[in-house]
Each structure stands twice: as C-alpha cells, then as structure tokens.
Amino acid sequence: MSAAHPAPAAETVEALIRHRLSVALGGWRGSVETALPTLVFVVAWSVSDHDVKVAAVAAVAVALVLAVLRLVQRSSLQHVGGAVFATAIAAFFALRSGEAQDAFLPGILTSVGFLVATLVSIVTRWPAVGFIVGAGDPRAAEDPFGWRRDAGMVRVCIRLTWVLVAMYVVRVAVMVPLYLDERVTLLGVAKVALGWPLWVAGIAVMGWLLVSGHTPLEPGRGPAAADDADASDDADEPLTGRDA
C-alpha cells in the first residue's frame, strides 16, 4: 500500500471498509465541479429569458474551464471529466427538445438505472459498495474481486448498499415530479441538493453502520495481508545462481 494511504491495523470488516472508502472516494473539489455547471445552467436560463441555447452553452463552457484548470494544475481529471461529459449530454437533450427541463432527464434516467443496479447487486450478493471497497484495495489490479471471499465483508457491504438504494429512491421521488411539472429552477436546486449533500448524508449513515458494527475479518483479509503474502513468497522462492 502506498505511503500516502497507510493501512490501519484493522481487526474488523468495518474498520477495513472505512479505510478502503476513504481511499476510493473523492473530496469537496469534485463535488463543486459536478454542481457548478448545473447552477450556471439554471442561472443563465433564468437571466436570458428562458433561452435554452444560452443556458446550455454557458454550462458547457464552465465545465470546460474547470477541466482546463485541472490540466494546468496537472491534477486528476476524474471528477471534472465526468462533469464535462454529463453537462454535454444534458445540453444535448435540452437543445434537441428545446425544453430546459430535459437537461435534467439524463440524470433522472441515470438515477433510475443505478437504483435498479444496486437492487440487483444486493439480490445477487454482489453488493455495489463492495466494488468501491475493492477499488481501495492495493491488490485490486491483481485480485479485483478478492473482497467477495470474505463472507462478513459481503454481508456488511450489502447493508451499506441498502443506503445507496435509499439515496437513489429519494432522488427519483423528488426529481421525477419536478420534471413532469417542468419546474426548471427547482430541478436545478434539487439536483445540487441531492448530489454531494445527499452523498455526504449517505456516507454519514454508512459511517454510523461501520462504527457500530464489529464483524470479524476472516484470516488473511487484513490490509497488511498482501505485504505478508509477498514476504512469504519471497522467503519460499529458491535462490537463483545470481543470488547465490
């Protein structure tokens, strides 16, 4: 594991997942980069006498400026790249129909898709949170599904995935009626409020579940297991003529 993210001495599934989530998730800047184009779209639409073209161009321009800033600073394009793509798709939908509310349709459909996917992941016992946890595993490239070999890890990830299901239910329940009523300004406010703030609330609930749980790790599943395994492999490896 890299020095930037030293592994804690985890003794429970919950402690290990807390560490893995902290490695895998982004920070406040990514949330700003995701929300700002939406805010610009709504503001531009309002001040331009409901001109969808002006609003769409303004939102895409802001997303591109954020991407350029990332490039200049030589930082990751992970979050802003997603924002540019999402903004471009939203602008395409709005410009094609000429209706400002259609800029929010891709996000609504995405939330519906994620809602279905998270439910399916629970039913099939491949919980979506498990993939986030796996992304924080230093051995992810070699063993991306290693987390599934720990039954306790799967059980805890299923409980955490139910939190994601609840979040997507809230998003769909709020956004769909506003979309059908063509409430563009409220759609913009709701999209921002149900973005990073809702995600933070969801993480808080997950954190409570993780702090209150004490599921034991199966042998060999701790964060230092990979290092121990590597050391064992080196010890068992026969010496070559050069090493001798």
C-alpha positions as CSV (number, residue, x, y, z in Angstrom):
1,M,0.0,0.0,0.0
2,S,1.3,3.5,-0.8
3,A,2.7,5.7,1.9
4,A,0.1,8.3,1.2
5,H,-2.6,5.9,2.4
6,P,-1.0,3.8,5.2
7,A,-3.2,0.9,6.2
8,P,-4.6,0.9,9.8
9,A,-4.3,-2.2,12.0
10,A,-7.8,-3.3,11.0
11,E,-9.3,-6.1,13.1
12,T,-12.9,-5.9,11.8
13,V,-14.6,-5.8,8.5
14,E,-16.0,-2.3,9.4
15,A,-12.5,-0.9,10.1
16,L,-11.1,-2.2,6.9
17,I,-14.1,-0.8,4.9
18,R,-13.7,2.6,6.5
19,H,-10.2,2.8,5.3
20,R,-10.9,1.5,1.8
21,L,-13.8,4.0,1.4
22,S,-11.5,6.9,2.4
23,V,-9.1,5.8,-0.3
24,A,-11.6,5.3,-3.0
25,L,-13.8,8.4,-2.6
26,G,-13.1,12.0,-3.9
27,G,-13.3,15.3,-1.9
28,W,-15.0,18.6,-2.0
29,R,-13.5,19.9,-5.2
30,G,-15.0,17.1,-7.2
31,S,-18.4,18.0,-5.8
32,V,-18.0,21.6,-6.8
33,E,-17.0,20.7,-10.3
34,T,-20.1,18.5,-10.6
35,A,-22.6,21.0,-9.2
36,L,-21.3,24.3,-10.8
37,P,-22.4,23.6,-14.4
38,T,-25.9,22.8,-13.2
39,L,-26.1,26.1,-11.2
40,V,-24.8,28.0,-14.2
41,F,-27.4,26.4,-16.5
42,V,-30.2,27.4,-14.2
43,V,-28.9,31.0,-13.7
44,A,-28.2,31.5,-17.4
45,W,-31.7,30.1,-18.3
46,S,-33.3,32.5,-15.8
47,V,-31.5,35.7,-16.8
48,S,-31.6,35.0,-20.6
49,D,-35.4,35.0,-20.7
50,H,-35.5,31.2,-20.7
51,D,-33.1,30.8,-23.6
52,V,-32.2,27.1,-23.6
53,K,-29.3,27.6,-26.0
54,V,-27.6,30.3,-24.0
55,A,-28.0,28.2,-20.8
56,A,-26.6,25.1,-22.4
57,V,-23.6,26.9,-23.9
58,A,-22.8,28.6,-20.6
59,A,-22.9,25.3,-18.7
60,V,-20.7,23.5,-21.1
61,A,-18.3,26.5,-21.1
62,V,-18.0,26.4,-17.3
63,A,-17.4,22.6,-17.4
64,L,-14.6,23.1,-20.0
65,V,-13.0,25.9,-18.0
66,L,-12.9,23.6,-14.9
67,A,-11.3,20.9,-17.0
68,V,-8.6,23.3,-18.3
69,L,-7.8,24.4,-14.7
70,R,-7.3,20.8,-13.9
71,L,-4.9,20.4,-16.8
72,V,-3.0,23.5,-16.0
73,Q,-2.6,22.3,-12.4
74,R,-1.7,18.8,-13.6
75,S,-4.3,17.2,-11.3
76,S,-6.7,14.4,-11.9
77,L,-9.5,14.8,-14.4
78,Q,-11.6,12.0,-12.9
79,H,-14.4,14.2,-11.4
80,V,-14.3,17.1,-13.8
81,G,-14.1,14.8,-16.8
82,G,-17.4,13.2,-15.6
83,A,-18.8,16.7,-15.1
84,V,-17.9,17.7,-18.7
85,F,-19.4,14.5,-20.1
86,A,-22.6,14.8,-18.1
87,T,-23.0,18.5,-18.9
88,A,-22.6,17.8,-22.6
89,I,-25.2,15.1,-22.6
90,A,-27.6,17.3,-20.6
91,A,-27.1,20.2,-23.1
92,F,-27.7,17.9,-26.0
93,F,-31.0,16.7,-24.5
94,A,-32.1,20.3,-23.8
95,L,-31.1,21.7,-27.2
96,R,-32.7,18.8,-29.1
97,S,-36.1,19.2,-27.4
98,G,-35.9,23.0,-26.8
99,E,-37.2,22.3,-23.2
100,A,-34.9,23.3,-20.3
101,Q,-36.2,20.6,-18.1
102,D,-34.9,18.0,-20.5
103,A,-31.4,18.9,-19.4
104,F,-32.2,17.0,-16.2
105,L,-33.6,13.9,-17.9
106,P,-30.2,12.1,-18.3
107,G,-29.5,12.5,-14.6
108,I,-33.0,11.2,-13.7
109,L,-32.6,8.2,-16.0
110,T,-29.1,7.6,-14.6
111,S,-30.6,7.6,-11.0
112,V,-33.3,5.1,-12.1
113,G,-30.6,2.9,-13.7
114,F,-28.4,3.0,-10.6
115,L,-31.4,2.2,-8.4
116,V,-32.2,-0.9,-10.4
117,A,-28.5,-1.9,-10.5
118,T,-28.0,-1.5,-6.7
119,L,-31.1,-3.6,-6.0
120,V,-29.9,-6.3,-8.4
121,S,-26.4,-6.2,-6.8
122,I,-28.0,-6.9,-3.4
123,V,-30.2,-9.8,-4.7
124,T,-27.2,-11.4,-6.5
125,R,-24.9,-10.8,-3.5
126,W,-22.5,-8.7,-5.5
127,P,-23.2,-5.5,-3.5
128,A,-22.3,-2.3,-5.3
129,V,-20.4,-0.9,-2.2
130,G,-18.2,-3.9,-2.5
131,F,-16.8,-2.6,-5.7
132,I,-16.0,0.7,-4.1
133,V,-14.3,-1.1,-1.2
134,G,-12.4,-3.2,-3.8
135,A,-11.2,-0.1,-5.5
136,G,-9.4,0.9,-2.3
137,D,-7.6,-2.4,-2.1
138,P,-3.9,-2.2,-3.0
139,R,-4.2,-5.6,-4.7
140,A,-7.2,-4.5,-6.8
141,A,-5.3,-4.9,-10.1
142,E,-4.4,-8.5,-9.4
143,D,-7.5,-9.6,-7.5
144,P,-10.4,-7.1,-8.1
145,F,-13.0,-9.4,-6.5
146,G,-10.9,-10.6,-3.5
147,W,-13.4,-8.9,-1.2
148,R,-16.1,-11.5,-2.0
149,R,-14.1,-14.3,-0.4
150,D,-14.9,-12.8,3.0
151,A,-18.5,-13.6,3.9
152,G,-18.5,-11.0,6.6
153,M,-17.3,-8.4,4.1
154,V,-20.1,-9.3,1.7
155,R,-22.8,-9.0,4.5
156,V,-21.5,-5.6,5.6
157,C,-21.3,-4.3,2.0
158,I,-24.9,-5.4,1.4
159,R,-26.1,-3.4,4.4
160,L,-24.1,-0.4,3.1
161,T,-25.6,-0.8,-0.4
162,W,-29.1,-0.5,1.1
163,V,-28.1,3.1,2.0
164,L,-27.3,3.7,-1.7
165,V,-30.7,2.3,-2.6
166,A,-32.4,4.7,-0.3
167,M,-30.4,7.6,-1.8
168,Y,-31.5,6.8,-5.3
169,V,-35.1,6.3,-4.2
170,V,-35.0,9.9,-2.7
171,R,-33.5,11.3,-5.9
172,V,-36.1,9.7,-8.2
173,A,-39.0,10.5,-5.9
174,V,-38.0,14.2,-5.8
175,M,-36.8,14.8,-9.4
176,V,-39.5,13.0,-11.4
177,P,-42.4,15.1,-10.1
178,L,-40.5,18.3,-10.7
179,Y,-39.5,17.2,-14.2
180,L,-43.1,16.3,-15.0
181,D,-44.2,19.7,-13.7
182,E,-41.5,21.5,-15.7
183,R,-40.1,23.2,-12.6
184,V,-36.7,24.0,-14.0
185,T,-35.4,26.2,-11.2
186,L,-36.4,23.7,-8.5
187,L,-34.9,20.9,-10.6
188,G,-31.6,22.8,-10.5
189,V,-31.8,23.3,-6.8
190,A,-32.8,19.7,-6.2
191,K,-30.1,18.3,-8.4
192,V,-27.4,20.2,-6.4
193,A,-29.0,19.4,-3.0
194,L,-29.4,15.7,-3.9
195,G,-25.9,15.5,-5.2
196,W,-23.0,15.9,-2.9
197,P,-25.0,16.9,0.2
198,L,-27.1,13.7,-0.1
199,W,-24.0,11.7,-0.7
200,V,-22.4,13.2,2.5
201,A,-25.5,12.2,4.4
202,G,-25.4,8.7,3.0
203,I,-21.7,8.4,3.9
204,A,-22.6,9.6,7.4
205,V,-25.2,6.8,7.7
206,M,-22.6,4.3,6.4
207,G,-20.1,5.6,8.9
208,W,-22.6,5.0,11.7
209,L,-23.2,1.5,10.5
210,L,-19.4,0.9,10.3
211,V,-18.7,2.3,13.7
212,S,-21.5,0.3,15.4
213,G,-20.6,-3.0,13.7
214,H,-17.9,-5.4,14.8
215,T,-17.8,-8.1,12.2
216,P,-14.5,-10.1,12.5
217,L,-12.2,-10.3,9.5
218,E,-11.5,-13.8,8.1
219,P,-7.8,-14.8,8.4
220,G,-5.6,-13.2,5.8
221,R,-8.1,-10.5,4.8
222,G,-6.5,-7.6,6.8
223,P,-4.8,-4.7,4.9
224,A,-1.4,-6.0,5.7
225,A,-2.2,-9.5,4.3
226,A,-0.8,-8.6,0.8
227,D,2.5,-7.5,2.3
228,D,2.7,-10.6,4.5
229,A,1.9,-12.8,1.5
230,D,4.6,-11.1,-0.6
231,A,7.1,-11.6,2.1
232,S,6.2,-15.2,2.4
233,D,6.5,-15.7,-1.3
234,D,10.0,-14.1,-1.3
235,A,11.1,-16.4,1.6
236,D,9.9,-19.5,-0.2
237,E,11.4,-18.6,-3.6
238,P,14.6,-20.7,-4.3
239,L,17.8,-18.8,-4.8
240,T,19.0,-18.3,-8.4
241,G,22.6,-18.8,-9.3
242,R,23.0,-15.0,-9.4
243,D,21.5,-14.5,-5.9
244,A,23.7,-17.3,-4.5
